[in-house]
Amino acid sequence: MDEKAIGIMTPLIQLGFAGLCIILLGILVWVIRELIKVLKETNAVIAGNTQAIQSVDKNAKDALDVSIELKNDLLQRPCIAKFKQG
């Protein structure tokens, strides 16, 4: 290419790169917005899972308390095997 052709093409190339940069910045902003949406949804899911785990933990503690109480009640009763031997 000669000097005249390069001189004409330079502003077009610069505008092309500027346009590409603007498009890429727009895509980057869109991706960041989508990422923020996903993070908010993920935080909501984590909060729900935390509440569910706390509920399961409470139920497990209640079941353990009932099991201990039942064990203590059974230990207070007389052994049936003693009566059958004699």
C-alpha positions as CSV (number, residue, x, y, z in Angstrom):
1,M,0.0,0.0,0.0
2,D,1.2,3.5,-0.7
3,E,1.3,6.4,1.8
4,K,-2.0,7.9,0.6
5,A,-3.9,4.6,1.1
6,I,-2.4,4.2,4.6
7,G,-3.3,7.8,5.5
8,I,-6.9,7.2,4.4
9,M,-7.2,3.8,6.2
10,T,-5.7,5.0,9.5
11,P,-8.8,6.9,10.8
12,L,-11.0,4.0,9.7
13,I,-8.9,1.5,11.6
14,Q,-8.8,3.7,14.6
15,L,-12.6,4.1,14.5
16,G,-12.9,0.3,14.1
17,F,-10.8,-0.3,17.2
18,A,-12.7,2.4,19.1
19,G,-16.0,0.8,18.1
20,L,-14.8,-2.7,19.1
21,C,-13.6,-1.3,22.5
22,I,-17.1,0.2,23.1
23,I,-18.8,-3.1,22.1
24,L,-16.4,-5.1,24.4
25,L,-17.0,-2.6,27.3
26,G,-20.8,-3.1,26.8
27,I,-20.4,-6.8,26.8
28,L,-18.3,-6.6,30.0
29,V,-20.9,-4.5,31.7
30,W,-23.6,-6.9,30.7
31,V,-21.6,-9.9,32.0
32,I,-21.0,-8.2,35.3
33,R,-24.7,-7.4,35.7
34,E,-25.6,-11.0,35.0
35,L,-22.9,-12.2,37.5
36,I,-24.4,-9.9,40.1
37,K,-27.8,-11.4,39.5
38,V,-26.5,-14.9,39.8
39,L,-24.7,-14.0,43.0
40,K,-27.9,-12.6,44.5
41,E,-29.8,-15.8,43.6
42,T,-27.0,-17.9,45.0
43,N,-27.1,-16.0,48.3
44,A,-30.8,-16.6,48.5
45,V,-30.3,-20.3,48.0
46,I,-27.6,-20.4,50.6
47,A,-29.8,-18.6,53.1
48,G,-32.6,-21.1,52.4
49,N,-30.2,-24.0,52.8
50,T,-28.9,-22.6,56.1
51,Q,-32.5,-22.4,57.4
52,A,-33.1,-26.0,56.4
53,I,-30.0,-27.2,58.0
54,Q,-30.8,-25.4,61.2
55,S,-34.3,-27.0,61.2
56,V,-32.8,-30.4,60.6
57,D,-30.3,-29.8,63.5
58,K,-33.1,-28.8,65.8
59,N,-35.1,-31.9,64.9
60,A,-32.1,-34.1,65.4
61,K,-31.5,-32.6,68.9
62,D,-35.2,-33.1,69.7
63,A,-34.9,-36.7,68.6
64,L,-31.8,-37.2,70.7
65,D,-33.5,-35.8,73.7
66,V,-36.5,-38.1,73.3
67,S,-34.2,-41.1,72.8
68,I,-32.3,-40.3,76.0
69,E,-35.6,-39.8,77.9
70,L,-36.8,-43.2,76.5
71,K,-33.5,-44.9,77.5
72,N,-33.8,-43.5,81.0
73,D,-37.4,-44.7,81.3
74,L,-36.5,-48.2,80.1
75,L,-33.6,-48.4,82.5
76,Q,-35.9,-47.6,85.4
77,R,-38.2,-50.6,84.6
78,P,-37.4,-54.0,86.1
79,C,-35.7,-56.6,83.9
80,I,-38.3,-59.2,82.6
81,A,-35.6,-61.8,82.1
82,K,-35.1,-62.1,85.9
83,F,-38.7,-63.2,86.4
84,K,-38.5,-65.9,83.7
85,Q,-35.4,-67.6,85.1
86,G,-36.6,-68.3,88.6
